[in-house]
Amino acid sequence: MPKRVYQPKKIKRIRTHGFLKRLSMASGLDVLKRRRAKGRAKLTVAKKLKQK
């Protein structure tokens, strides 16, 4: 049986969908603007990752 497609990684998730990544692109700023306008409590998956 093959391996499942989704293998969760916190660091990868934050680097791909995180707040700083959104800020770095014009399209990402549009995403944040839409989510603010809609009244989302969470704009992105996470703003920072806690270091161990």
N, CA, C and O of each residue as an XYZ file, in Angstrom:
208
protein
N       0.840     -1.194      0.000
C       0.000      0.000      0.000
C       0.882      1.254      0.000
O       1.828      1.329      0.785
N       0.599      2.233     -0.855
C       1.433      3.431     -0.913
C       1.253      4.341      0.290
O       0.259      4.270      1.011
N       2.235      5.185      0.479
C       2.219      6.162      1.556
C       1.122      7.195      1.311
O       0.821      7.523      0.163
N       0.535      7.698      2.367
C      -0.504      8.717      2.236
C       0.100     10.040      1.752
O       1.277     10.317      1.981
N      -0.716     10.841      1.087
C      -0.242     12.074      0.465
C       0.147     13.135      1.503
O       1.204     13.756      1.393
N      -0.705     13.337      2.502
C      -0.473     14.413      3.482
C       0.380     13.937      4.647
O      -0.069     13.145      5.475
N       1.613     14.425      4.704
C       2.530     14.119      5.802
C       2.826     15.426      6.528
O       3.759     16.132      6.146
N       2.064     15.771      7.559
C       2.156     17.102      8.172
C       3.524     17.446      8.767
O       4.157     16.634      9.442
N       3.952     18.672      8.494
C       5.182     19.242      9.053
C       4.873     20.685      9.441
O       4.439     21.476      8.604
N       5.095     21.025     10.703
C       4.767     22.372     11.190
C       5.567     23.459     10.473
O       5.009     24.466     10.037
N       6.870     23.248     10.357
C       7.756     24.271      9.770
C       7.370     24.525      8.308
O       7.301     25.677      7.879
N       7.122     23.477      7.557
C       6.750     23.589      6.142
C       5.433     24.343      5.995
O       5.287     25.195      5.119
N       4.477     24.016      6.866
C       3.163     24.666      6.832
C       3.281     26.172      7.071
O       2.652     26.972      6.379
N       4.095     26.545      8.061
C       4.261     27.959      8.390
C       5.017     28.707      7.295
O       4.665     29.836      6.952
N       6.048     28.083      6.752
C       6.827     28.741      5.698
C       6.030     28.914      4.414
O       6.281     29.847      3.650
N       5.081     28.036      4.172
C       4.275     28.106      2.955
C       3.054     28.995      3.119
O       2.708     29.746      2.208
N       2.390     28.916      4.285
C       1.119     29.604      4.485
C       1.146     30.610      5.622
O       0.101     31.131      6.011
N       2.332     30.892      6.164
C       2.437     31.755      7.333
C       2.264     33.243      7.037
O       2.170     33.661      5.883
N       2.225     34.017      8.101
C       1.976     35.457      8.019
C       3.071     36.176      7.224
O       2.768     37.008      6.369
N       4.326     35.864      7.497
C       5.430     36.537      6.803
C       5.439     36.206      5.314
O       5.778     37.053      4.489
N       5.070     34.981      4.974
C       4.983     34.579      3.568
C       3.878     35.365      2.865
O       4.050     35.812      1.731
N       2.745     35.531      3.544
C       1.639     36.310      2.983
C       2.065     37.769      2.751
O       1.740     38.363      1.723
N       2.790     38.328      3.712
C       3.232     39.725      3.600
C       4.221     39.929      2.461
O       4.314     41.026      1.912
N       4.953     38.892      2.103
C       6.022     39.032      1.123
C       5.528     39.075     -0.330
O       6.310     39.348     -1.241
N       4.237     38.806     -0.547
C       3.703     38.792     -1.912
C       2.472     39.685     -2.011
O       1.713     39.815     -1.051
N       2.278     40.295     -3.167
C       1.106     41.139     -3.382
C      -0.176     40.319     -3.254
O      -1.161     40.783     -2.680
N      -0.158     39.109     -3.789
C      -1.343     38.242     -3.702
C      -1.604     37.826     -2.249
O      -2.753     37.650     -1.843
N      -0.541     37.675     -1.484
C      -0.677     37.333     -0.068
C      -1.317     38.460      0.719
O      -2.119     38.221      1.622
N      -0.959     39.700      0.370
C      -1.573     40.867      1.013
C      -3.063     40.920      0.697
O      -3.872     41.310      1.539
N      -3.415     40.525     -0.520
C      -4.828     40.460     -0.906
C      -5.573     39.429     -0.057
O      -6.711     39.655      0.354
N      -4.921     38.306      0.198
C      -5.515     37.260      1.039
C      -5.786     37.819      2.442
O      -6.878     37.653      2.985
N      -4.778     38.483      3.019
C      -4.932     39.063      4.357
C      -6.039     40.113      4.381
O      -6.827     40.178      5.325
N      -6.089     40.932      3.332
C      -7.117     41.977      3.240
C      -8.521     41.362      3.216
O      -9.426     41.826      3.909
N      -8.683     40.309      2.406
C      -9.983     39.622      2.329
C     -10.372     39.001      3.661
O     -11.531     39.071      4.071
N      -9.406     38.395      4.334
C      -9.701     37.730      5.604
C     -10.024     38.746      6.696
O     -10.875     38.490      7.548
N      -9.350     39.901      6.675
C      -9.678     40.970      7.627
C     -11.086     41.502      7.367
O     -11.858     41.720      8.301
N     -11.413     41.710      6.091
C     -12.726     42.230      5.716
C     -13.842     41.267      6.136
O     -14.927     41.697      6.528
N     -13.569     39.986      6.053
C     -14.555     38.970      6.425
C     -14.686     38.832      7.939
O     -15.685     38.320      8.445
N     -13.646     39.302      8.661
C     -13.689     39.249     10.124
C     -13.131     37.969     10.712
O     -13.539     37.542     11.793
N     -12.199     37.358     10.000
C     -11.581     36.127     10.490
C     -10.797     36.380     11.771
O     -10.070     37.368     11.871
N     -10.940     35.497     12.744
C     -10.178     35.594     13.995
C      -8.709     35.261     13.732
O      -7.812     35.882     14.304
N      -8.470     34.267     12.854
C      -7.106     33.865     12.503
C      -6.866     34.235     11.045
O      -7.566     33.759     10.152
N      -5.875     35.083     10.813
C      -5.563     35.498      9.444
C      -4.748     34.447      8.701
O      -4.925     34.239      7.501
N      -3.849     33.786      9.436
C      -2.992     32.769      8.814
C      -2.913     31.564      9.757
O      -3.436     31.598     10.871
N      -2.253     30.504      9.294
C      -2.140     29.286     10.116
C      -1.399     29.548     11.418
O      -1.764     29.007     12.462
N      -0.365     30.371     11.363
C       0.385     30.721     12.574
C       1.272     31.917     12.270
O       1.746     32.071     11.145
N       1.496     32.756     13.258
C       2.361     33.905     13.065
C       3.809     33.562     13.358
O       4.722     34.122     12.751
N       4.019     32.634     14.295
C       5.394     32.211     14.585
C       5.379     30.804     15.131
O       4.355     30.329     15.623
N       6.502     30.145     15.047
C       6.648     28.793     15.559
C       7.422     28.863     16.870
O       8.474     29.498     16.939
N       6.911     28.222     17.895
C       7.611     28.207     19.179
C       8.868     27.357     19.056
O       8.828     26.227     18.570
N       9.979     27.921     19.505
C      11.243     27.181     19.485
C      11.341     26.309     20.726
O      10.927     26.726     21.808
N      11.875     25.121     20.588
C      12.013     24.216     21.724
C      13.202     24.587     22.566
O      13.475     23.932     23.571
